[in-house]
Amino acid sequence: MNKKISIITPSYQSVDVIESCIQNVLDQDYENFEHIIMDGASKDGTVEILKKYKHLKWISEPDQGQSDAMNKGFELATGNYILYLNTDDRLLPGALNSVSKYFKTDPFFILGDVLVQMDGFVRRQTPSSSFRGMMFWWNFDSYCFNPVGYLYKPEVQRAVGGMNGKNHYDMDFEFLCSVALKFPILKVPVLMGTFEVRPQTKTYSVIELPPKERYKKVKEPSSKLFYSNLSAVDRLLYQFGLFKSLLFDQMRFYMKESFKKGSRISALFFFGLAFLISPFRMFMTALSIFSSRRYIRRS
């Protein structure tokens, strides 16, 4: 029998998506799992749906946010491996059976790929398994953007202290960097799941902020925690890359704003500036979107 996987789902007011999330796990057809749902005292009918499924472990009570719910769910887990699945994210068909093939080497942490969906575009993210790669967070393939892309032994989370309940925007980055400094990460060629960035979500609201404001609010506090672990050379590369990334994102922000206002000439001007700042990044973004068209049908 395969090793047991504990799938933990933080939930709040999730009546529109919780049942399809539960069914998504059942459709994996993985023989040894438990699904733990930590609901934050929802009043929208979520609890009534949870009561229908006898295989679930669930609690509905007030919590202090997503990180707190994740940590509370972890305390109930009895599996050999932990995987977090948000209510509006999905595992791709056969993902658990595909990744279970790597259990035979008994890795502490297994990292796969994720499909990132936003504004009608789909990109396959192949995140880095190294601390250095994660720290250059402005690169699309830096740290894994969503926990549907990885699973790990319970001792990993205990060693790094769980999810930071005070970090409501960037706890994934903080957690992954902490792990990379203490444990080897096995990178595998398995497409694990989908991460959809939708309007009215926390992630989408942050992405829509002006780049410098977004950096100050999200990445600056968490990246400062780990900056000293970079080598002297990498610190210089980090500073240069950060400056270039913020400038690039500012041009893209102006471009989007120009489109919203109907000014195509201004939009093309800022597009040109973005291309001059980082032609490679523009090319790789276009290539990634083009090569990911086939996933639109699958997802």
The 8 nearest C-alpha neighbors of each residue, nearest first, counted from 0:
[[1, 2, 31, 30, 3, 29, 99, 32],
 [2, 0, 31, 3, 99, 30, 102, 29],
 [1, 3, 79, 4, 0, 31, 102, 78],
 [2, 4, 78, 31, 32, 79, 1, 80],
 [5, 3, 32, 80, 78, 81, 79, 6],
 [4, 6, 78, 81, 33, 32, 76, 80],
 [7, 5, 34, 82, 83, 35, 33, 81],
 [6, 8, 35, 83, 36, 34, 84, 72],
 [7, 9, 36, 84, 85, 83, 35, 37],
 [10, 8, 37, 68, 69, 36, 38, 85],
 [9, 11, 38, 37, 13, 8, 39, 86],
 [10, 12, 39, 13, 41, 38, 40, 9],
 [11, 13, 41, 43, 14, 45, 42, 10],
 [14, 12, 11, 17, 15, 16, 45, 10],
 [13, 15, 45, 17, 16, 44, 12, 43],
 [16, 14, 13, 17, 18, 45, 12, 19],
 [17, 15, 19, 13, 14, 18, 87, 86],
 [18, 16, 20, 13, 19, 86, 14, 15],
 [17, 19, 21, 20, 16, 22, 48, 14],
 [18, 20, 22, 21, 17, 16, 23, 86],
 [21, 19, 23, 17, 18, 22, 86, 16],
 [22, 20, 18, 23, 24, 19, 17, 25],
 [21, 23, 25, 19, 24, 20, 26, 18],
 [22, 24, 20, 26, 21, 25, 19, 89],
 [23, 25, 22, 27, 26, 21, 20, 90],
 [24, 26, 22, 27, 23, 28, 21, 29],
 [27, 25, 23, 28, 24, 22, 92, 29],
 [28, 26, 29, 25, 24, 93, 92, 95],
 [27, 29, 26, 25, 30, 93, 24, 96],
 [30, 28, 27, 31, 96, 95, 32, 25],
 [29, 31, 28, 32, 1, 0, 3, 27],
 [32, 30, 3, 29, 1, 2, 4, 33],
 [33, 31, 4, 3, 5, 30, 34, 29],
 [32, 34, 5, 6, 35, 4, 55, 31],
 [33, 35, 6, 55, 7, 5, 56, 36],
 [34, 36, 56, 7, 57, 6, 55, 8],
 [37, 35, 57, 8, 7, 9, 38, 56],
 [38, 36, 9, 58, 57, 68, 10, 72],
 [37, 39, 59, 10, 11, 40, 58, 9],
 [38, 40, 61, 60, 11, 62, 59, 41],
 [41, 39, 60, 59, 61, 38, 42, 11],
 [42, 40, 12, 11, 39, 43, 45, 38],
 [43, 41, 44, 40, 12, 45, 46, 11],
 [42, 44, 12, 45, 41, 14, 13, 46],
 [45, 43, 47, 46, 14, 42, 48, 41],
 [44, 46, 14, 48, 47, 43, 13, 41],
 [47, 45, 49, 48, 44, 50, 41, 59],
 [46, 48, 50, 44, 45, 49, 51, 43],
 [49, 47, 45, 46, 50, 51, 44, 18],
 [48, 50, 46, 51, 47, 52, 45, 55],
 [49, 51, 47, 48, 52, 46, 53, 55],
 [50, 52, 49, 48, 53, 47, 46, 55],
 [53, 51, 50, 54, 49, 55, 48, 21],
 [54, 52, 55, 51, 50, 56, 49, 57],
 [53, 55, 52, 56, 34, 33, 51, 35],
 [56, 54, 34, 53, 52, 57, 35, 33],
 [55, 57, 35, 34, 36, 54, 58, 33],
 [58, 56, 36, 35, 37, 55, 59, 38],
 [57, 59, 37, 38, 60, 36, 56, 39],
 [60, 58, 38, 40, 39, 37, 57, 61],
 [59, 61, 40, 39, 58, 38, 62, 37],
 [62, 60, 39, 40, 63, 59, 38, 41],
 [61, 63, 39, 64, 68, 67, 60, 40],
 [64, 62, 67, 61, 65, 68, 164, 66],
 [65, 63, 67, 62, 66, 68, 164, 167],
 [64, 66, 68, 67, 69, 9, 63, 167],
 [67, 65, 164, 69, 68, 162, 64, 70],
 [66, 68, 70, 69, 64, 65, 63, 164],
 [67, 69, 71, 65, 66, 70, 9, 37],
 [70, 68, 66, 72, 67, 71, 9, 65],
 [69, 71, 73, 67, 72, 68, 66, 161],
 [72, 70, 68, 74, 73, 69, 67, 75],
 [73, 71, 69, 75, 74, 70, 37, 7],
 [72, 74, 70, 76, 75, 71, 69, 7],
 [73, 75, 71, 72, 76, 70, 77, 69],
 [76, 74, 72, 73, 77, 71, 35, 56],
 [75, 77, 73, 74, 78, 5, 72, 35],
 [78, 76, 75, 5, 79, 3, 33, 4],
 [79, 77, 3, 5, 4, 80, 76, 81],
 [78, 80, 3, 152, 4, 2, 77, 153],
 [81, 79, 152, 4, 151, 78, 5, 150],
 [80, 82, 5, 150, 151, 4, 152, 6],
 [81, 83, 150, 6, 5, 7, 84, 149],
 [84, 82, 7, 146, 6, 8, 147, 85],
 [83, 85, 8, 147, 7, 88, 86, 82],
 [86, 84, 8, 88, 87, 9, 83, 10],
 [85, 87, 17, 20, 88, 16, 10, 8],
 [86, 88, 85, 16, 89, 20, 195, 17],
 [89, 87, 194, 85, 86, 193, 84, 195],
 [88, 90, 193, 192, 91, 23, 87, 20],
 [89, 91, 192, 191, 94, 193, 92, 23],
 [90, 92, 192, 94, 191, 89, 93, 193],
 [93, 91, 94, 27, 90, 26, 95, 192],
 [92, 94, 96, 27, 95, 97, 91, 28],
 [93, 95, 97, 191, 91, 92, 96, 98],
 [96, 94, 98, 97, 93, 99, 29, 27],
 [95, 97, 99, 93, 94, 98, 29, 100],
 [98, 96, 94, 95, 99, 100, 93, 189],
 [97, 99, 95, 100, 96, 101, 94, 189],
 [100, 98, 96, 101, 102, 97, 95, 1],
 [101, 99, 98, 102, 97, 103, 96, 1],
 [100, 102, 99, 103, 98, 104, 105, 106],
 [101, 103, 105, 99, 104, 100, 106, 2],
 [102, 104, 105, 101, 100, 99, 106, 1],
 [103, 105, 102, 106, 101, 100, 107, 185],
 [106, 104, 102, 103, 107, 101, 108, 152],
 [107, 105, 108, 104, 102, 109, 185, 184],
 [106, 108, 152, 151, 105, 109, 155, 183],
 [107, 109, 151, 184, 106, 185, 150, 152],
 [110, 108, 185, 150, 149, 184, 186, 151],
 [111, 109, 149, 186, 185, 187, 148, 108],
 [110, 112, 189, 148, 187, 149, 191, 190],
 [113, 111, 190, 125, 124, 148, 191, 189],
 [114, 112, 124, 192, 148, 193, 191, 123],
 [113, 115, 123, 193, 122, 194, 124, 192],
 [114, 116, 194, 122, 121, 195, 193, 113],
 [117, 115, 121, 195, 120, 196, 194, 114],
 [118, 116, 196, 120, 119, 195, 197, 121],
 [117, 119, 120, 116, 197, 196, 121, 198],
 [118, 120, 117, 116, 121, 295, 195, 197],
 [121, 119, 117, 118, 116, 288, 122, 115],
 [122, 120, 116, 115, 291, 288, 114, 117],
 [123, 121, 115, 288, 291, 114, 287, 124],
 [122, 124, 114, 113, 115, 291, 125, 121],
 [123, 125, 113, 112, 140, 126, 114, 122],
 [126, 124, 112, 140, 123, 127, 113, 111],
 [127, 125, 140, 143, 141, 142, 124, 128],
 [126, 128, 141, 132, 129, 142, 133, 140],
 [127, 129, 184, 186, 126, 130, 132, 185],
 [130, 128, 132, 131, 127, 179, 133, 184],
 [129, 131, 133, 179, 132, 176, 134, 180],
 [132, 130, 134, 129, 133, 135, 229, 233],
 [131, 133, 129, 127, 141, 130, 134, 135],
 [134, 132, 142, 141, 130, 135, 131, 136],
 [133, 135, 136, 131, 132, 130, 141, 222],
 [136, 134, 133, 132, 137, 138, 141, 237],
 [135, 137, 134, 141, 138, 133, 142, 139],
 [138, 136, 135, 139, 244, 141, 241, 240],
 [137, 139, 141, 136, 140, 135, 280, 142],
 [138, 140, 141, 137, 124, 136, 126, 142],
 [141, 139, 126, 125, 138, 124, 127, 142],
 [140, 142, 133, 126, 127, 136, 138, 132],
 [143, 141, 133, 126, 127, 144, 136, 140],
 [144, 142, 126, 145, 141, 148, 146, 127],
 [145, 143, 142, 146, 171, 172, 113, 194],
 [144, 146, 147, 143, 148, 194, 171, 113],
 [147, 145, 148, 83, 149, 84, 82, 144],
 [146, 148, 145, 84, 149, 192, 83, 191],
 [149, 147, 146, 111, 191, 113, 112, 145],
 [150, 148, 110, 109, 146, 147, 111, 82],
 [149, 151, 82, 81, 109, 108, 80, 110],
 [152, 150, 108, 80, 81, 107, 109, 153],
 [151, 153, 80, 107, 154, 155, 79, 81],
 [154, 152, 155, 156, 80, 81, 151, 157],
 [155, 153, 157, 152, 156, 158, 107, 151],
 [156, 154, 158, 153, 157, 152, 159, 151],
 [157, 155, 161, 159, 158, 154, 153, 160],
 [156, 158, 154, 160, 155, 159, 161, 153],
 [157, 159, 155, 156, 160, 154, 161, 181],
 [160, 158, 156, 157, 161, 177, 155, 178],
 [159, 161, 157, 158, 156, 162, 163, 155],
 [162, 160, 156, 159, 157, 70, 163, 174],
 [161, 163, 66, 164, 170, 174, 70, 160],
 [164, 162, 165, 166, 170, 66, 161, 174],
 [163, 165, 66, 166, 67, 162, 167, 64],
 [166, 164, 163, 167, 66, 170, 162, 67],
 [165, 167, 163, 170, 164, 168, 169, 66],
 [166, 168, 165, 169, 170, 164, 66, 65],
 [169, 167, 166, 217, 170, 202, 201, 171],
 [170, 168, 171, 172, 166, 217, 167, 173],
 [169, 171, 173, 166, 172, 174, 163, 168],
 [172, 170, 174, 169, 173, 175, 145, 144],
 [173, 171, 175, 174, 170, 169, 176, 142],
 [174, 172, 170, 176, 171, 175, 221, 177],
 [173, 175, 171, 177, 172, 176, 170, 178],
 [176, 174, 178, 172, 177, 173, 179, 171],
 [175, 177, 179, 173, 178, 174, 130, 172],
 [178, 176, 174, 175, 180, 179, 173, 159],
 [177, 179, 175, 181, 176, 180, 182, 174],
 [178, 180, 176, 130, 181, 182, 177, 175],
 [181, 179, 178, 177, 182, 176, 130, 183],
 [180, 182, 178, 179, 177, 183, 159, 158],
 [181, 183, 179, 178, 180, 184, 107, 108],
 [184, 182, 185, 179, 108, 107, 181, 106],
 [185, 183, 108, 128, 109, 186, 182, 110],
 [184, 186, 109, 108, 110, 187, 183, 106],
 [187, 185, 110, 109, 111, 128, 184, 188],
 [186, 188, 111, 189, 110, 185, 109, 98],
 [189, 187, 111, 190, 112, 186, 125, 110],
 [188, 190, 111, 187, 191, 112, 98, 97],
 [191, 189, 112, 113, 111, 192, 188, 94],
 [192, 190, 94, 148, 112, 189, 113, 91],
 [193, 191, 90, 91, 113, 89, 147, 190],
 [192, 194, 114, 89, 113, 88, 115, 195],
 [193, 195, 115, 88, 114, 116, 196, 145],
 [194, 196, 116, 197, 115, 117, 193, 88],
 [197, 195, 117, 203, 116, 194, 202, 198],
 [196, 198, 200, 195, 203, 199, 117, 118],
 [199, 197, 200, 203, 196, 204, 201, 202],
 [200, 198, 197, 203, 204, 201, 202, 196],
 [201, 199, 203, 198, 202, 197, 204, 196],
 [200, 202, 204, 203, 205, 199, 168, 198],
 [203, 201, 205, 200, 204, 206, 196, 168],
 [202, 204, 206, 200, 205, 201, 198, 196],
 [205, 203, 201, 207, 202, 206, 200, 199],
 [204, 206, 202, 203, 207, 208, 213, 201],
 [205, 207, 203, 208, 204, 202, 213, 209],
 [206, 208, 204, 205, 203, 209, 213, 210],
 [207, 209, 205, 206, 213, 210, 212, 204],
 [208, 210, 212, 211, 213, 207, 252, 249],
 [211, 209, 213, 212, 249, 248, 214, 245],
 [212, 210, 214, 213, 209, 215, 245, 249],
 [211, 213, 215, 214, 209, 210, 216, 208],
 [212, 214, 210, 216, 211, 215, 208, 217],
 [213, 215, 218, 211, 217, 212, 216, 219],
 [216, 214, 212, 219, 213, 217, 211, 218],
 [217, 215, 213, 214, 212, 218, 219, 220],
 [218, 216, 214, 213, 215, 168, 219, 169],
 [217, 219, 214, 221, 220, 222, 215, 216],
 [218, 220, 215, 222, 221, 214, 217, 223],
 [221, 219, 223, 218, 222, 217, 224, 215],
 [220, 222, 223, 224, 218, 219, 173, 169],
 [223, 221, 224, 219, 225, 218, 220, 226],
 [224, 222, 226, 221, 225, 220, 219, 227],
 [223, 225, 222, 221, 226, 220, 227, 173],
 [226, 224, 223, 222, 227, 228, 221, 176],
 [225, 227, 223, 228, 229, 222, 224, 234],
 [228, 226, 229, 225, 224, 230, 223, 234],
 [229, 227, 226, 225, 230, 180, 224, 131],
 [230, 228, 227, 233, 226, 234, 231, 131],
 [229, 231, 233, 232, 234, 228, 227, 235],
 [232, 230, 234, 233, 229, 235, 227, 236],
 [231, 233, 235, 234, 230, 236, 229, 237],
 [234, 232, 236, 230, 235, 231, 229, 237],
 [233, 235, 237, 231, 236, 232, 229, 230],
 [236, 234, 238, 232, 237, 233, 239, 231],
 [237, 235, 233, 239, 234, 238, 240, 232],
 [236, 238, 234, 240, 235, 239, 233, 241],
 [239, 237, 241, 235, 240, 236, 242, 234],
 [240, 238, 236, 242, 241, 237, 243, 235],
 [239, 241, 237, 243, 238, 242, 236, 244],
 [240, 242, 244, 238, 243, 239, 237, 245],
 [243, 241, 239, 245, 244, 240, 238, 246],
 [242, 244, 240, 246, 241, 245, 247, 239],
 [243, 245, 247, 241, 246, 242, 240, 248],
 [246, 244, 248, 242, 247, 243, 249, 241],
 [245, 247, 249, 243, 244, 248, 242, 250],
 [248, 246, 244, 273, 250, 249, 245, 243],
 [249, 247, 251, 245, 250, 246, 210, 252],
 [248, 250, 252, 246, 251, 247, 210, 245],
 [251, 249, 253, 247, 269, 252, 248, 273],
 [252, 250, 254, 248, 249, 253, 255, 247],
 [251, 253, 249, 255, 254, 250, 248, 256],
 [254, 252, 256, 250, 251, 255, 257, 249],
 [253, 255, 266, 251, 257, 269, 252, 256],
 [256, 254, 258, 252, 257, 253, 251, 259],
 [255, 257, 253, 259, 258, 254, 252, 260],
 [258, 256, 266, 260, 262, 254, 255, 259],
 [257, 259, 261, 255, 260, 256, 262, 266],
 [260, 258, 256, 257, 261, 255, 262, 254],
 [259, 261, 257, 258, 262, 256, 263, 255],
 [262, 260, 258, 259, 263, 257, 266, 256],
 [263, 261, 257, 265, 264, 260, 258, 266],
 [264, 262, 266, 265, 261, 258, 267, 257],
 [263, 265, 267, 266, 262, 268, 257, 269],
 [266, 264, 268, 267, 263, 262, 257, 269],
 [265, 267, 254, 263, 257, 269, 264, 268],
 [268, 266, 270, 264, 265, 269, 263, 271],
 [267, 269, 265, 271, 266, 270, 264, 272],
 [270, 268, 272, 254, 271, 266, 250, 267],
 [271, 269, 267, 273, 268, 272, 266, 254],
 [270, 272, 274, 268, 269, 273, 267, 275],
 [271, 273, 269, 275, 274, 270, 276, 268],
 [274, 272, 270, 276, 247, 271, 275, 250],
 [273, 275, 278, 271, 277, 272, 276, 270],
 [276, 274, 272, 273, 277, 278, 271, 270],
 [277, 275, 273, 274, 247, 272, 278, 243],
 [276, 278, 274, 280, 279, 275, 273, 281],
 [279, 277, 274, 281, 280, 275, 282, 276],
 [280, 278, 282, 277, 281, 283, 274, 284],
 [279, 281, 283, 277, 282, 278, 284, 274],
 [282, 280, 278, 284, 279, 283, 274, 285],
 [281, 283, 279, 285, 280, 284, 278, 286],
 [282, 284, 286, 280, 285, 281, 287, 279],
 [285, 283, 287, 281, 282, 286, 280, 288],
 [284, 286, 282, 288, 283, 287, 289, 281],
 [287, 285, 283, 289, 284, 288, 290, 282],
 [286, 288, 284, 290, 289, 285, 122, 283],
 [289, 287, 291, 285, 122, 286, 290, 121],
 [288, 290, 286, 291, 287, 292, 285, 122],
 [289, 291, 287, 288, 292, 286, 293, 122],
 [292, 290, 288, 293, 289, 122, 294, 121],
 [293, 291, 294, 295, 289, 290, 288, 121],
 [292, 294, 291, 295, 296, 297, 290, 289],
 [295, 293, 297, 296, 292, 291, 298, 121],
 [294, 296, 298, 293, 297, 292, 121, 291],
 [295, 297, 294, 298, 293, 292, 291, 121],
 [298, 296, 294, 295, 293, 91, 92, 292],
 [297, 295, 296, 294, 193, 91, 114, 89]]
